[in-house]
Amino acid sequence: MTEGVGMAKKTKKSGLRYLRPLDNPRAIQRQWLKILREEIGYLHDISLAIMFEKGILPPLYGGDFVNDHAEVIPLWGETLVGDSDLSLLLLRVMPDVEPNRGLRELREDVDLVNDWPVSQLFDALADVDKAPPLLVSEAFKSLEVALILPGTQVNPAPGYERAEMLDHIGQDLPYAVFIHVPVLIEDEDNFAYDWDDMDNIRAEVVFEETPEALEMAVWHYRLDLALADERETLVAEGVDPVQESDGLDSTANLVAQFELMVMNAVRFYGVTSPVREKQAALDVLRTEDDELLVRAPLKRAVEPASLMADFRADLTGGDDGVILRLKTTEANISQIWSQIRASSYFCMRLQRGKFELNRSGQPRVTGFLATPMIEWLTAESLPELYRGAMLNGLRQLLIATGRLNIRTEFIAEDEESAETDGE
């Protein structure tokens, strides 16, 4: 059993209630950046304490992007009807994989060790009649791992689907596994991880198309843990969590507040289908002249982040109600639009906030652009598009608040890069 004492949770210092009304947009931008920097730092620390105390281990990474550093090795078996299914996950700890300093330190506190010979598993399976055949090479049998979980105890994290998870793992795309270990509470300040309760050890998986998006998904998972703990505490005290948090009650709303108050950004959603009814269900209409139109009033239900939805609902556009008009035949749009149409859904993100590199080569927020820039995101489903838009905004938020060093590779190549990355 892993034993420990509860980590001290930092006292939250919320600056939201004391935000002074300002007329200077740059001053507002600076003030909100300061508030969000403190909020992200607080939630980061809280998430680490919650993970340690609730038996949620730091994530282990799988996919071909980690090469021979893979910490998660899936083993596939055949179902009764002959289909391939996830049979087991072999989980091990490898050096220089975790990009986040706080999570690296948590790994040391948990002290996972690769001391389980995989050969023992296969010896045991050989003695079981009618055991499903495992599709695995002999090389795996010489490995030592920290933990082995059956596929039935591995599930997608909230917001993800199981079929997508299995397909993602099967294609060796980037994913991360959060192991949940039962905790034995000894008293108010002491607890232990019950490693012997194998039937109740479980895993939740986040997965994305790129290592950069996966890193944001891990942040999202941790921020949601911290915010959920905040809500539970406030509800237990008889306090309305939404009112107490000034609307910053979810990761999606944290990102929305950053985009609105710091980056002066707004999101519009569309579908590439030529069917008018499908276009009208979202924000962007396409005319016979190949113009893209965003017209007021916008549907509140289209935007999942409530703070962004409130802002969008107040947009009025010009005298004709048009908020945005783009001609897809123009040279600077036509090539992009031809690529966008290859996907089912798209998001247009208009942004006036700007980043500039400081002397150390890191981006920092330095005011506003004279003309908004448009960023395009695509996906094959609306939930995937929403998640991608939120993670994209979260990446900007973490860069702006100094929590993400974009020069650092996902796997640290040397000791210097490992010590200078974001927390």
C-alpha positions as CSV (number, residue, x, y, z in Angstrom):
1,M,0.0,0.0,0.0
2,T,1.1,3.6,-0.7
3,E,0.7,5.6,2.5
4,G,0.5,9.3,2.9
5,V,-0.8,12.3,4.7
6,G,-3.1,14.8,3.1
7,M,-1.5,17.6,1.1
8,A,-2.3,21.1,2.4
9,K,-4.7,22.9,0.1
10,K,-3.9,26.5,-0.6
11,T,-6.4,29.2,0.4
12,K,-8.1,30.6,-2.6
13,K,-7.6,34.3,-3.2
14,S,-10.3,35.3,-5.6
15,G,-9.9,38.7,-7.2
16,L,-13.1,38.5,-9.2
17,R,-15.3,40.4,-6.7
18,Y,-12.9,43.3,-6.5
19,L,-12.4,43.8,-10.2
20,R,-12.5,47.5,-10.7
21,P,-14.5,48.8,-13.7
22,L,-12.0,50.1,-16.2
23,D,-12.5,52.0,-19.5
24,N,-9.1,51.2,-20.9
25,P,-9.2,47.9,-22.9
26,R,-5.5,47.2,-22.3
27,A,-5.9,47.7,-18.6
28,I,-8.9,45.3,-18.5
29,Q,-6.8,42.8,-20.4
30,R,-3.9,43.1,-17.9
31,Q,-6.2,42.8,-14.9
32,W,-8.0,39.8,-16.2
33,L,-4.8,38.1,-17.1
34,K,-3.6,38.6,-13.5
35,I,-6.8,37.2,-12.1
36,L,-6.7,34.1,-14.4
37,R,-3.0,33.6,-13.7
38,E,-3.8,33.3,-10.0
39,E,-6.9,31.1,-10.6
40,I,-5.0,28.7,-12.8
41,G,-2.2,28.5,-10.3
42,Y,-4.6,27.8,-7.5
43,L,-6.5,25.1,-9.4
44,H,-3.2,23.5,-10.5
45,D,-2.1,23.1,-6.9
46,I,-5.6,21.9,-5.7
47,S,-5.7,19.3,-8.5
48,L,-2.4,17.7,-7.4
49,A,-3.6,17.5,-3.8
50,I,-6.9,16.0,-4.8
51,M,-5.3,13.4,-7.0
52,F,-2.9,12.4,-4.3
53,E,-5.6,12.1,-1.6
54,K,-8.2,10.4,-3.8
55,G,-5.9,7.8,-5.3
56,I,-5.8,9.3,-8.8
57,L,-2.4,8.6,-10.1
58,P,-0.5,10.9,-12.5
59,P,-1.3,10.0,-16.1
60,L,0.7,7.4,-18.0
61,Y,1.1,7.9,-21.7
62,G,0.5,5.7,-24.7
63,G,0.7,6.1,-28.5
64,D,3.5,6.1,-31.1
65,F,4.4,9.7,-30.2
66,V,6.3,8.5,-27.2
67,N,8.2,5.9,-29.2
68,D,10.0,3.3,-27.0
69,H,9.0,5.4,-23.9
70,A,5.4,4.1,-24.1
71,E,4.0,3.7,-20.6
72,V,0.8,2.0,-21.7
73,I,0.9,-1.2,-23.7
74,P,-2.5,-2.5,-24.9
75,L,-3.0,-6.3,-25.4
76,W,-5.8,-7.3,-27.7
77,G,-7.9,-10.4,-27.6
78,E,-10.7,-11.9,-29.6
79,T,-14.4,-11.8,-28.6
80,L,-16.7,-14.7,-28.9
81,V,-17.8,-13.5,-32.3
82,G,-14.2,-13.1,-33.5
83,D,-13.9,-9.3,-33.1
84,S,-10.7,-7.8,-31.6
85,D,-11.2,-6.2,-28.2
86,L,-9.1,-4.6,-25.5
87,S,-8.1,-7.4,-23.3
88,L,-5.4,-5.9,-21.0
89,L,-3.5,-2.8,-20.4
90,L,0.1,-3.1,-19.2
91,L,1.1,0.0,-17.4
92,R,4.7,1.0,-16.5
93,V,6.6,4.2,-15.6
94,M,9.2,5.6,-17.9
95,P,11.6,8.5,-17.4
96,D,11.4,11.8,-19.2
97,V,7.8,11.3,-20.5
98,E,5.8,13.6,-18.2
99,P,6.1,17.3,-19.4
100,N,4.5,18.8,-16.3
101,R,6.8,19.4,-13.3
102,G,4.0,19.2,-10.7
103,L,2.9,15.8,-12.1
104,R,6.5,14.6,-12.2
105,E,6.8,15.4,-8.5
106,L,3.5,13.6,-7.8
107,R,4.9,10.5,-9.6
108,E,7.7,10.6,-7.1
109,D,5.3,10.9,-4.2
110,V,3.2,7.9,-5.4
111,D,6.4,5.9,-6.0
112,L,5.2,3.6,-8.8
113,V,7.7,0.8,-9.5
114,N,8.0,-1.5,-12.5
115,D,8.3,-4.8,-10.5
116,W,5.7,-7.0,-12.0
117,P,7.1,-9.5,-14.5
118,V,4.8,-9.8,-17.5
119,S,5.9,-13.4,-17.9
120,Q,3.9,-14.3,-14.7
121,L,0.7,-13.1,-16.4
122,F,1.2,-15.4,-19.4
123,D,2.2,-18.3,-17.2
124,A,-1.1,-17.8,-15.4
125,L,-3.1,-17.6,-18.6
126,A,-1.5,-20.7,-19.9
127,D,-3.1,-22.6,-17.0
128,V,-6.6,-21.2,-17.7
129,D,-8.9,-23.3,-19.9
130,K,-10.4,-21.5,-22.9
131,A,-8.5,-18.3,-22.1
132,P,-8.9,-15.8,-25.0
133,P,-5.8,-15.7,-27.2
134,L,-3.7,-12.5,-26.8
135,L,-2.3,-10.9,-29.8
136,V,1.2,-10.2,-28.4
137,S,4.8,-10.8,-29.4
138,E,7.2,-12.8,-27.3
139,A,9.2,-9.6,-26.6
140,F,6.4,-8.4,-24.3
141,K,6.8,-11.3,-22.0
142,S,10.2,-10.1,-20.8
143,L,8.9,-6.7,-19.7
144,E,8.3,-5.6,-16.1
145,V,5.4,-3.3,-15.4
146,A,3.8,-1.5,-12.5
147,L,0.3,-2.6,-13.0
148,I,-1.9,-4.8,-15.3
149,L,-5.6,-3.9,-15.8
150,P,-8.2,-5.9,-17.6
151,G,-10.0,-4.0,-20.4
152,T,-13.3,-4.1,-18.6
153,Q,-11.8,-1.8,-15.9
154,V,-10.6,0.7,-18.5
155,N,-13.1,3.4,-19.6
156,P,-13.1,6.8,-21.5
157,A,-12.9,9.9,-19.3
158,P,-16.1,12.1,-19.2
159,G,-16.7,13.7,-22.6
160,Y,-15.2,10.8,-24.6
161,E,-16.8,7.7,-26.1
162,R,-15.7,4.1,-25.6
163,A,-15.7,3.2,-29.3
164,E,-13.6,6.2,-30.1
165,M,-11.2,5.3,-27.3
166,L,-10.7,1.7,-28.5
167,D,-10.2,2.9,-32.1
168,H,-7.7,5.6,-30.9
169,I,-5.7,3.1,-28.8
170,G,-5.8,0.6,-31.7
171,Q,-4.3,3.2,-34.1
172,D,-1.6,4.1,-31.6
173,L,-2.7,7.8,-31.5
174,P,-1.8,9.9,-28.4
175,Y,-3.6,9.0,-25.2
176,A,-3.2,9.2,-21.4
177,V,-4.4,6.9,-18.7
178,F,-5.5,8.1,-15.2
179,I,-5.5,5.1,-12.8
180,H,-7.9,5.3,-9.8
181,V,-6.8,3.3,-6.8
182,P,-9.2,2.7,-3.8
183,V,-8.2,4.7,-0.8
184,L,-8.3,3.5,2.8
185,I,-9.0,6.4,5.2
186,E,-7.2,5.8,8.5
187,D,-8.1,9.1,10.1
188,E,-8.6,12.7,9.1
189,D,-5.0,13.2,8.0
190,N,-3.8,9.7,7.1
191,F,-4.7,7.3,4.3
192,A,-3.3,4.5,2.2
193,Y,-3.8,3.2,-1.3
194,D,-5.3,-0.3,-1.4
195,W,-3.3,-2.0,-4.2
196,D,-4.7,-5.4,-3.1
197,D,-8.2,-4.4,-4.2
198,M,-7.5,-5.2,-7.8
199,D,-11.2,-5.5,-8.7
200,N,-11.8,-1.9,-7.9
201,I,-8.7,-0.3,-9.4
202,R,-9.9,1.4,-12.6
203,A,-8.6,3.7,-15.3
204,E,-10.0,6.6,-17.3
205,V,-8.5,7.5,-20.6
206,V,-8.2,10.9,-22.4
207,F,-7.1,10.9,-26.0
208,E,-6.5,13.4,-28.8
209,E,-5.1,13.6,-32.3
210,T,-1.8,15.3,-31.4
211,P,0.5,15.3,-28.4
212,E,-0.1,19.0,-27.9
213,A,-3.9,18.5,-27.7
214,L,-3.3,15.5,-25.4
215,E,-1.4,17.8,-23.0
216,M,-4.3,20.1,-22.9
217,A,-6.7,17.2,-22.3
218,V,-4.6,16.2,-19.3
219,W,-4.8,19.8,-18.0
220,H,-8.6,19.8,-18.7
221,Y,-9.0,16.6,-16.7
222,R,-7.1,18.0,-13.7
223,L,-8.8,21.4,-13.8
224,D,-12.2,19.7,-13.8
225,L,-11.2,17.7,-10.7
226,A,-10.3,20.8,-8.9
227,L,-13.4,22.7,-9.9
228,A,-15.6,19.7,-9.0
229,D,-14.1,19.6,-5.6
230,E,-14.7,23.4,-5.2
231,R,-18.4,22.9,-6.1
232,E,-18.8,20.0,-3.7
233,T,-17.3,22.1,-0.9
234,L,-19.5,25.1,-1.6
235,V,-22.7,23.0,-1.9
236,A,-21.8,21.3,1.5
237,E,-21.6,24.8,3.0
238,G,-25.0,25.8,1.5
239,V,-23.5,28.2,-1.0
240,D,-24.4,28.5,-4.6
241,P,-21.2,27.5,-6.5
242,V,-22.1,29.4,-9.7
243,Q,-22.7,32.7,-7.8
244,E,-19.7,32.2,-5.5
245,S,-17.3,31.5,-8.5
246,D,-18.7,34.4,-10.6
247,G,-19.4,32.0,-13.4
248,L,-15.9,30.5,-13.5
249,D,-17.3,27.1,-12.4
250,S,-16.0,25.0,-15.2
251,T,-12.9,24.7,-17.4
252,A,-15.0,25.7,-20.4
253,N,-16.0,28.9,-18.6
254,L,-12.5,29.7,-17.5
255,V,-11.4,29.4,-21.1
256,A,-14.4,31.5,-22.3
257,Q,-13.6,34.3,-19.8
258,F,-10.0,34.3,-21.0
259,E,-11.1,34.5,-24.6
260,L,-13.6,37.3,-24.0
261,M,-11.7,39.5,-21.5
262,V,-8.1,38.9,-22.5
263,M,-8.1,37.8,-26.2
264,N,-11.3,39.7,-27.2
265,A,-12.3,36.5,-29.1
266,V,-15.6,34.9,-30.1
267,R,-16.5,31.6,-31.6
268,F,-19.0,30.8,-34.4
269,Y,-19.9,27.2,-35.4
270,G,-20.9,25.8,-38.8
271,V,-21.5,22.7,-40.8
272,T,-20.1,22.1,-44.3
273,S,-23.3,20.3,-45.4
274,P,-25.2,22.1,-48.3
275,V,-28.5,21.3,-46.5
276,R,-29.9,24.6,-45.4
277,E,-31.7,23.1,-42.3
278,K,-28.4,21.7,-41.0
279,Q,-26.6,25.1,-41.5
280,A,-29.5,27.0,-39.8
281,A,-29.2,24.7,-36.7
282,L,-25.8,26.3,-36.0
283,D,-24.3,29.8,-36.6
284,V,-23.0,30.0,-40.2
285,L,-25.2,30.1,-43.3
286,R,-23.8,29.7,-46.8
287,T,-25.4,31.8,-49.6
288,E,-25.8,30.9,-53.3
289,D,-22.9,33.3,-53.9
290,D,-20.6,31.2,-51.6
291,E,-20.7,33.8,-48.8
292,L,-20.5,32.7,-45.2
293,L,-23.0,34.7,-43.1
294,V,-23.3,34.9,-39.3
295,R,-26.6,36.6,-38.5
296,A,-28.1,37.8,-35.2
297,P,-29.7,36.6,-33.0
298,L,-27.4,33.6,-32.3
299,K,-28.9,30.5,-30.7
300,R,-27.7,30.3,-27.0
301,A,-27.8,26.5,-27.1
302,V,-25.2,26.3,-29.9
303,E,-22.4,27.5,-27.6
304,P,-21.7,25.0,-24.7
305,A,-19.7,27.5,-22.5
306,S,-22.4,29.6,-20.7
307,L,-20.2,32.7,-20.4
308,M,-19.5,32.7,-24.1
309,A,-23.2,31.9,-24.8
310,D,-24.3,35.0,-22.8
311,F,-21.9,37.2,-24.8
312,R,-23.0,35.8,-28.1
313,A,-26.6,36.3,-27.3
314,D,-26.0,40.1,-27.0
315,L,-24.4,40.4,-30.4
316,T,-26.7,42.4,-32.8
317,G,-24.7,42.9,-36.0
318,G,-25.4,45.8,-38.4
319,D,-28.7,47.1,-39.6
320,D,-29.4,43.9,-41.5
321,G,-28.4,41.8,-38.4
322,V,-25.3,40.4,-40.1
323,I,-22.5,39.9,-37.6
324,L,-19.9,38.5,-40.0
325,R,-19.8,38.1,-43.8
326,L,-17.0,36.3,-45.6
327,K,-16.6,35.6,-49.3
328,T,-15.2,32.1,-49.8
329,T,-14.2,33.1,-53.3
330,E,-11.6,35.6,-52.2
331,A,-8.0,34.6,-52.6
332,N,-7.1,34.6,-48.9
333,I,-10.2,32.5,-48.0
334,S,-10.7,30.2,-51.0
335,Q,-7.8,27.8,-50.3
336,I,-8.7,27.6,-46.6
337,W,-12.3,27.0,-47.3
338,S,-11.5,24.1,-49.7
339,Q,-9.7,22.4,-46.8
340,I,-12.4,23.2,-44.3
341,R,-15.0,21.5,-46.6
342,A,-13.2,18.2,-46.3
343,S,-14.5,18.0,-42.7
344,S,-18.1,17.8,-41.4
345,Y,-18.0,20.7,-38.9
346,F,-16.0,23.8,-38.4
347,C,-15.5,26.7,-36.0
348,M,-14.4,30.2,-36.8
349,R,-12.7,31.9,-34.0
350,L,-12.3,35.7,-34.3
351,Q,-9.6,37.1,-32.1
352,R,-8.2,40.6,-31.6
353,G,-5.8,39.9,-28.7
354,K,-2.2,39.4,-29.8
355,F,0.8,37.6,-28.6
356,E,4.4,38.8,-29.0
357,L,7.6,37.0,-28.1
358,N,9.5,38.3,-25.1
359,R,13.3,38.3,-24.8
360,S,13.4,34.7,-23.8
361,G,11.4,33.7,-26.8
362,Q,8.1,33.0,-25.0
363,P,4.8,34.5,-26.2
364,R,3.1,37.1,-24.0
365,V,-0.1,39.0,-24.4
366,T,0.6,42.6,-25.5
367,G,-2.6,44.3,-26.4
368,F,-4.9,44.0,-29.5
369,L,-4.7,43.7,-33.3
370,A,-6.2,46.5,-35.4
371,T,-8.0,43.8,-37.4
372,P,-9.3,40.6,-36.0
373,M,-7.6,37.4,-37.1
374,I,-9.6,34.3,-38.0
375,E,-8.6,30.8,-36.7
376,W,-10.3,27.8,-38.2
377,L,-10.9,24.5,-36.4
378,T,-12.5,21.4,-37.9
379,A,-14.0,18.1,-36.7
380,E,-16.2,15.2,-37.8
381,S,-18.7,15.6,-34.9
382,L,-20.1,18.5,-33.0
383,P,-18.9,17.2,-29.5
384,E,-15.4,16.8,-31.0
385,L,-15.5,20.3,-32.4
386,Y,-16.6,21.8,-29.0
387,R,-13.8,19.9,-27.2
388,G,-11.2,21.0,-29.8
389,A,-12.3,24.6,-29.6
390,M,-12.1,24.6,-25.8
391,L,-8.7,22.8,-25.7
392,N,-7.4,25.3,-28.3
393,G,-8.4,28.2,-26.0
394,L,-7.0,26.4,-23.0
395,R,-3.7,26.2,-24.7
396,Q,-3.6,29.9,-25.2
397,L,-4.7,30.5,-21.6
398,L,-1.9,28.4,-20.3
399,I,0.7,30.1,-22.5
400,A,-0.6,33.5,-21.5
401,T,-0.4,32.7,-17.8
402,G,3.1,31.2,-18.0
403,R,2.0,27.6,-17.3
404,L,3.1,26.2,-20.7
405,N,6.5,26.6,-22.3
406,I,5.8,26.0,-26.0
407,R,9.5,25.5,-26.8
408,T,9.7,22.4,-24.6
409,E,9.3,19.1,-26.4
410,F,6.8,16.7,-25.0
411,I,9.6,14.3,-24.0
412,A,12.4,16.3,-22.3
413,E,15.6,15.8,-24.2
414,D,17.9,17.1,-21.5
415,E,18.0,18.1,-17.9
416,E,17.8,21.8,-18.7
417,S,14.5,21.5,-20.7
418,A,13.0,19.3,-18.0
419,E,13.6,22.0,-15.4
420,T,12.4,25.0,-17.4
421,D,9.0,23.7,-18.7
422,G,5.6,24.9,-17.4
423,E,4.1,23.7,-14.2
